[in-house]
């Protein structure tokens, strides 16, 4: 029976992990071994499908700015009299869009590789102040930072900076007039945590979309984001980074009355 199981496993090709081993009818060690192998094959198949879908989605996202960039260059070549400055600015905008997408893809790839998070005390309020200040340089919408309290967490400063930056950028794109940032500590929880809340006064998010919004390449409304929207990876990166830090992320929203994204992260131990 063991040799039969070995031959079946050896016959499964690398490109077809949908096949499974025959499970002996006897409820013994061999049966449990076959079930374990089949469970492993199932997990490998799921991971392969996620990878294939990710590559397909990435190729689709890259195709659009590349096609637009090629069109602009061809138009400029065939019509030398076209306003060169306008055409150049449009091409540079597409290059920036491609660079943002490639950078986000690299971040996702590193997160998927499950690299260990280098944890050290991080002043989350400092990251918020800097991100909010940078975002406010655009002048609109207004960003209310009066609710930021000093909070220190354990984590990687670079990754957490991307979390707060992505959340503020997402809120800015969807806000009607204001973004509100709140940060404090929840000492009532069994394990004290930092609680970050970033709200906008935009159109809100339907209940059915509040989970899938953290999936990769999801844009709920292509037209509502200012400046063409993001890469579709910003919130997926937020979810992955928060999970790697042992935290939780979610969104509360009332359609027509804005959305509030919240993050809960373990506090750093007091000195």
Secondary structure in CASP SS format (residue, H / E / C, confidence):
PFRMAT SS
TARGET T0000
AUTHOR 0000-0000-0000
METHOD secondary structure of the structure
MODEL  1
X C 1.00
X H 1.00
X H 1.00
X H 1.00
X H 1.00
X H 1.00
X H 1.00
X H 1.00
X H 1.00
X H 1.00
X H 1.00
X C 1.00
X C 1.00
X C 1.00
X C 1.00
X C 1.00
X C 1.00
X C 1.00
X C 1.00
X C 1.00
X C 1.00
X C 1.00
X C 1.00
X C 1.00
X C 1.00
X C 1.00
X C 1.00
X C 1.00
X H 1.00
X H 1.00
X H 1.00
X H 1.00
X H 1.00
X H 1.00
X H 1.00
X H 1.00
X H 1.00
X H 1.00
X H 1.00
X H 1.00
X H 1.00
X H 1.00
X H 1.00
X H 1.00
X H 1.00
X H 1.00
X H 1.00
X H 1.00
X H 1.00
X H 1.00
X H 1.00
X H 1.00
X H 1.00
X H 1.00
X H 1.00
X H 1.00
X H 1.00
X H 1.00
X H 1.00
X H 1.00
X H 1.00
X H 1.00
X H 1.00
X H 1.00
X H 1.00
X H 1.00
X H 1.00
X H 1.00
X H 1.00
X H 1.00
X H 1.00
X H 1.00
X H 1.00
X H 1.00
X H 1.00
X H 1.00
X H 1.00
X H 1.00
X C 1.00
X C 1.00
X C 1.00
X C 1.00
X C 1.00
X H 1.00
X H 1.00
X H 1.00
X H 1.00
X H 1.00
X H 1.00
X H 1.00
X H 1.00
X H 1.00
X H 1.00
X H 1.00
X H 1.00
X H 1.00
X H 1.00
X H 1.00
X H 1.00
X H 1.00
X H 1.00
X H 1.00
X H 1.00
X H 1.00
X H 1.00
X H 1.00
X H 1.00
X H 1.00
X H 1.00
X H 1.00
X H 1.00
X H 1.00
X C 1.00
X C 1.00
X C 1.00
X C 1.00
X C 1.00
X C 1.00
X C 1.00
X E 1.00
X E 1.00
X E 1.00
X E 1.00
X H 1.00
X H 1.00
X H 1.00
X H 1.00
X H 1.00
X H 1.00
X H 1.00
X H 1.00
X H 1.00
X H 1.00
X H 1.00
X H 1.00
X H 1.00
X C 1.00
X C 1.00
X C 1.00
X C 1.00
X C 1.00
X E 1.00
X E 1.00
X E 1.00
X E 1.00
X E 1.00
X E 1.00
X E 1.00
X C 1.00
X C 1.00
X C 1.00
X E 1.00
X E 1.00
X E 1.00
X E 1.00
X C 1.00
X H 1.00
X H 1.00
X H 1.00
X H 1.00
X H 1.00
X H 1.00
X H 1.00
X H 1.00
X H 1.00
X H 1.00
X H 1.00
X H 1.00
X H 1.00
X H 1.00
X H 1.00
X H 1.00
X H 1.00
X H 1.00
X C 1.00
X C 1.00
X C 1.00
X E 1.00
X E 1.00
X E 1.00
X E 1.00
X E 1.00
X E 1.00
X E 1.00
X E 1.00
X E 1.00
X C 1.00
X C 1.00
X C 1.00
X C 1.00
X C 1.00
X C 1.00
X E 1.00
X E 1.00
X E 1.00
X E 1.00
X E 1.00
X E 1.00
X E 1.00
X E 1.00
X C 1.00
X C 1.00
X C 1.00
X C 1.00
X C 1.00
X C 1.00
X H 1.00
X H 1.00
X H 1.00
X C 1.00
X C 1.00
X H 1.00
X H 1.00
X H 1.00
X C 1.00
X C 1.00
X C 1.00
X C 1.00
X C 1.00
X C 1.00
X C 1.00
X C 1.00
X C 1.00
X C 1.00
X C 1.00
X H 1.00
X H 1.00
X H 1.00
X C 1.00
X C 1.00
X C 1.00
X C 1.00
X C 1.00
X H 1.00
X H 1.00
X H 1.00
X H 1.00
X H 1.00
X H 1.00
X H 1.00
X H 1.00
X H 1.00
X H 1.00
X H 1.00
X C 1.00
X C 1.00
X C 1.00
X E 1.00
X E 1.00
X E 1.00
X E 1.00
X E 1.00
X E 1.00
X C 1.00
X C 1.00
X C 1.00
X C 1.00
X C 1.00
X E 1.00
X E 1.00
X E 1.00
X E 1.00
X E 1.00
X E 1.00
X E 1.00
X E 1.00
X E 1.00
X C 1.00
X C 1.00
X C 1.00
X C 1.00
END
